[in-house]
Amino acid sequence: MAVNVNLVRGPTPRNRNGNVLIPQPYDQELFILRRDDMELELKDETGTLVPALKGSMHMTNVRMAFVIAEKYLNRTRYRSVEIPFRGIENEALNQPLLGANNLSGTVIPYDGEPFIGTVKFKLYFKNGGLGTFLPRFNHVLGSSRIYNRELRRRQREEEQRRQDEMFRRQEQQWNQGSMAAPPPAPGGPPPVWYGVNYSADQFHAIYDPSDPSEVYIVQPETQRRNAPPDYNSLD
């Protein structure tokens, strides 16, 4: 998780003039949907609570980015909050008898300032249904976890290969009367994650008329950033 991530002005499905604040997309990042009239609440391990922030939520194949509504910017030091899918745990959909539906969960900040430890979040849906939002959220979160498991499996296999090679060399050198140096550590950092595979076509029939989410069919044309941050610390 991180706060005050880069924003740019760009088009949205319902506003084609390109004058809406949206998160600046990373290379290869795909916008999935946007939803107004949302509130986000944050609380870290010290109990420090960030009162409900009001704005819009943007879902991509990499993250959820919450953008504070411009009319509230003078009331908070935050402009935006990023919640990477690879860091989300303990998610739950809460539908109280009184009050708004909300999505809760925990996330680890990869850019810790100003939070300490794991952060609890609650994302409030102030109006409308969830039938458009929820299937897309579940797809991206589930696919992110599959990627995490596969990455960890490859890392374990690489470490086991390194250990086997070290024992083989030591045994060989022992038989020759000298000890071998350990093999080098597995080469290079983990691969950069550019997000899960997503196609709007696979969800074209999943639409809830009571859900006010704006679904992206065409990606906004705007300046992009380089590769996403290193989310591997979140695994």
C-alpha positions as CSV (number, residue, x, y, z in Angstrom):
1,M,0.0,0.0,0.0
2,A,1.1,3.6,-0.6
3,V,-0.4,7.0,-0.4
4,N,-0.2,10.0,-2.7
5,V,0.6,8.0,-5.8
6,N,0.8,9.9,-9.1
7,L,-2.4,11.2,-10.6
8,V,-3.1,12.6,-14.1
9,R,-6.1,14.0,-15.9
10,G,-7.7,11.6,-18.3
11,P,-11.0,10.3,-19.8
12,T,-13.3,7.9,-18.1
13,P,-16.2,5.8,-19.6
14,R,-18.7,8.5,-18.7
15,N,-16.5,11.5,-19.2
16,R,-14.6,11.5,-22.5
17,N,-13.2,15.0,-22.3
18,G,-10.2,13.8,-20.3
19,N,-10.6,16.2,-17.4
20,V,-11.0,13.7,-14.6
21,L,-8.3,12.9,-12.0
22,I,-7.3,9.3,-12.4
23,P,-4.3,7.3,-11.2
24,Q,-1.4,7.5,-13.6
25,P,-1.2,4.0,-15.1
26,Y,1.9,1.9,-15.1
27,D,3.3,0.3,-18.2
28,Q,0.9,-2.4,-19.4
29,E,-1.6,-1.6,-16.6
30,L,-5.3,-2.0,-17.6
31,F,-8.2,0.0,-16.2
32,I,-11.2,-2.2,-15.3
33,L,-13.7,0.0,-13.7
34,R,-14.3,3.3,-11.8
35,R,-16.8,4.1,-9.1
36,D,-17.8,7.4,-7.5
37,D,-19.4,8.2,-4.1
38,M,-17.0,5.9,-2.3
39,E,-15.4,6.2,1.2
40,L,-12.1,4.7,2.4
41,E,-11.2,4.2,6.0
42,L,-7.6,3.2,7.1
43,K,-6.2,2.0,10.5
44,D,-2.7,0.8,11.2
45,E,-1.3,-1.4,14.0
46,T,-0.8,1.6,16.3
47,G,-4.5,2.3,16.2
48,T,-4.0,5.4,14.2
49,L,-7.2,5.9,12.2
50,V,-7.5,7.9,9.0
51,P,-11.1,9.2,9.0
52,A,-13.2,8.2,6.0
53,L,-11.8,9.7,2.8
54,K,-14.4,10.6,0.2
55,G,-13.7,10.1,-3.5
56,S,-13.7,7.5,-6.4
57,M,-12.2,4.0,-6.6
58,H,-10.4,2.9,-9.7
59,M,-9.8,-0.9,-10.2
60,T,-7.1,-2.1,-12.5
61,N,-5.4,-5.4,-13.2
62,V,-2.7,-4.4,-10.7
63,R,-4.4,-2.4,-7.9
64,M,-7.3,-0.5,-6.4
65,A,-6.5,3.2,-6.4
66,F,-8.6,5.5,-4.3
67,V,-8.6,9.2,-5.6
68,I,-9.8,11.8,-3.2
69,A,-12.6,14.0,-4.6
70,E,-11.2,17.4,-5.5
71,K,-13.6,19.3,-3.3
72,Y,-12.2,17.5,-0.3
73,L,-8.5,17.9,-1.0
74,N,-8.2,20.9,1.3
75,R,-9.4,18.8,4.2
76,T,-6.8,16.0,4.1
77,R,-3.1,15.6,3.3
78,Y,-3.8,12.6,1.1
79,R,-4.6,12.9,-2.6
80,S,-4.7,9.2,-3.3
81,V,-4.3,5.7,-1.8
82,E,-3.0,2.6,-3.7
83,I,-4.0,-0.9,-2.5
84,P,-2.1,-3.5,-4.6
85,F,-4.0,-6.8,-5.2
86,R,-0.9,-8.8,-4.4
87,G,-0.9,-7.4,-0.8
88,I,-4.6,-7.8,0.1
89,E,-5.4,-10.4,2.8
90,N,-8.4,-11.2,5.1
91,E,-10.9,-9.6,2.6
92,A,-14.6,-9.7,3.5
93,L,-17.7,-8.3,2.1
94,N,-19.9,-6.8,4.9
95,Q,-23.5,-6.2,4.3
96,P,-24.9,-4.7,7.6
97,L,-28.6,-4.3,8.1
98,L,-28.0,-0.6,8.8
99,G,-25.3,1.3,7.0
100,A,-23.5,0.9,3.6
101,N,-22.1,-2.3,2.2
102,N,-18.4,-2.3,2.6
103,L,-15.3,-4.3,1.6
104,S,-12.8,-4.8,4.4
105,G,-9.3,-6.3,4.5
106,T,-5.7,-5.9,5.4
107,V,-2.7,-4.8,3.4
108,I,1.0,-4.3,4.0
109,P,2.4,-0.9,3.0
110,Y,5.3,-1.3,0.6
111,D,5.8,2.5,1.1
112,G,5.3,2.6,4.8
113,E,4.9,6.3,5.4
114,P,2.8,7.3,7.3
115,F,1.7,3.8,8.5
116,I,3.2,1.2,10.8
117,G,2.7,-2.5,10.2
118,T,-0.3,-4.0,8.6
119,V,-3.1,-1.6,7.7
120,K,-6.8,-2.4,7.9
121,F,-9.0,-0.9,5.3
122,K,-12.7,-0.5,4.7
123,L,-14.1,0.6,1.4
124,Y,-17.7,1.8,1.7
125,F,-20.1,1.6,-1.2
126,K,-22.4,4.5,-0.5
127,N,-25.0,3.7,-3.1
128,G,-26.0,1.0,-5.5
129,G,-25.3,-2.7,-5.9
130,L,-22.1,-4.8,-6.3
131,G,-23.0,-7.1,-9.1
132,T,-20.6,-5.4,-11.6
133,F,-17.8,-4.7,-9.2
134,L,-17.6,-8.0,-7.2
135,P,-17.0,-10.5,-10.0
136,R,-14.1,-8.4,-11.4
137,F,-12.6,-7.9,-8.0
138,N,-12.7,-11.6,-7.2
139,H,-11.1,-12.4,-10.6
140,V,-8.2,-10.0,-10.2
141,L,-7.6,-10.9,-6.5
142,G,-7.8,-14.7,-7.2
143,S,-5.4,-14.4,-10.2
144,S,-3.0,-12.4,-8.2
145,R,-2.8,-15.1,-5.5
146,I,-2.2,-17.8,-8.2
147,Y,0.7,-15.7,-9.4
148,N,2.0,-15.4,-5.9
149,R,1.9,-19.1,-5.3
150,E,3.6,-19.9,-8.6
151,L,6.3,-17.3,-7.9
152,R,7.0,-18.8,-4.4
153,R,7.0,-22.3,-5.9
154,R,9.7,-21.3,-8.4
155,Q,11.7,-19.6,-5.7
156,R,11.6,-22.7,-3.6
157,E,12.7,-24.9,-6.5
158,E,15.5,-22.5,-7.3
159,E,16.7,-22.5,-3.7
160,Q,16.5,-26.3,-3.6
161,R,18.5,-26.5,-6.8
162,R,21.2,-24.2,-5.3
163,Q,21.4,-26.4,-2.2
164,D,21.7,-29.6,-4.2
165,E,24.4,-28.0,-6.3
166,M,26.3,-26.9,-3.2
167,F,26.2,-30.4,-1.7
168,R,27.3,-31.9,-5.0
169,R,30.3,-29.6,-5.2
170,Q,31.2,-30.1,-1.6
171,E,31.1,-33.9,-2.0
172,Q,33.2,-33.7,-5.1
173,Q,35.8,-31.4,-3.5
174,W,35.8,-33.5,-0.3
175,N,36.7,-36.6,-2.4
176,Q,39.5,-34.5,-4.0
177,G,40.8,-33.3,-0.6
178,S,39.5,-29.7,-0.7
179,M,36.3,-27.9,0.1
180,A,34.3,-26.2,-2.6
181,A,33.0,-22.7,-2.5
182,P,29.2,-22.5,-2.4
183,P,27.5,-21.8,-5.8
184,P,26.2,-18.3,-6.4
185,A,22.8,-17.3,-5.1
186,P,19.9,-17.6,-7.6
187,G,20.5,-14.9,-10.2
188,G,18.6,-11.7,-10.4
189,P,15.6,-10.2,-8.6
190,P,12.1,-11.6,-9.0
191,P,10.3,-10.7,-12.2
192,V,8.4,-7.4,-12.5
193,W,4.7,-8.0,-12.1
194,Y,2.6,-6.2,-14.7
195,G,-0.7,-7.4,-13.4
196,V,-3.1,-10.3,-14.1
197,N,-4.5,-11.2,-17.5
198,Y,-7.8,-9.4,-18.0
199,S,-10.1,-8.9,-20.9
200,A,-13.3,-6.9,-20.8
201,D,-14.9,-9.4,-23.2
202,Q,-14.8,-12.2,-20.6
203,F,-17.1,-10.1,-18.3
204,H,-19.3,-8.4,-20.9
205,A,-22.4,-10.3,-19.8
206,I,-21.8,-9.6,-16.1
207,Y,-23.5,-6.3,-15.5
208,D,-25.7,-5.2,-12.6
209,P,-27.9,-2.2,-13.5
210,S,-28.1,-1.3,-9.8
211,D,-24.3,-1.0,-9.7
212,P,-23.1,2.5,-10.7
213,S,-19.5,1.3,-11.6
214,E,-18.2,2.6,-14.9
215,V,-16.6,-0.2,-16.8
216,Y,-13.7,0.5,-19.2
217,I,-14.1,-0.8,-22.7
218,V,-11.4,1.4,-24.2
219,Q,-8.3,2.2,-22.2
220,P,-7.7,5.9,-21.5
221,E,-5.0,7.6,-23.5
222,T,-2.7,9.3,-21.1
223,Q,1.0,9.3,-20.2
224,R,2.1,6.1,-18.5
225,R,4.7,5.5,-15.8
226,N,7.4,2.8,-16.0
227,A,7.0,-0.7,-14.6
228,P,5.0,-1.1,-11.4
229,P,6.8,-0.9,-8.0
230,D,8.4,-3.9,-6.5
231,Y,5.4,-5.6,-4.9
232,N,7.4,-8.8,-4.0
233,S,7.8,-7.6,-0.4
234,L,4.0,-8.1,-0.1
235,D,4.0,-11.8,-0.8
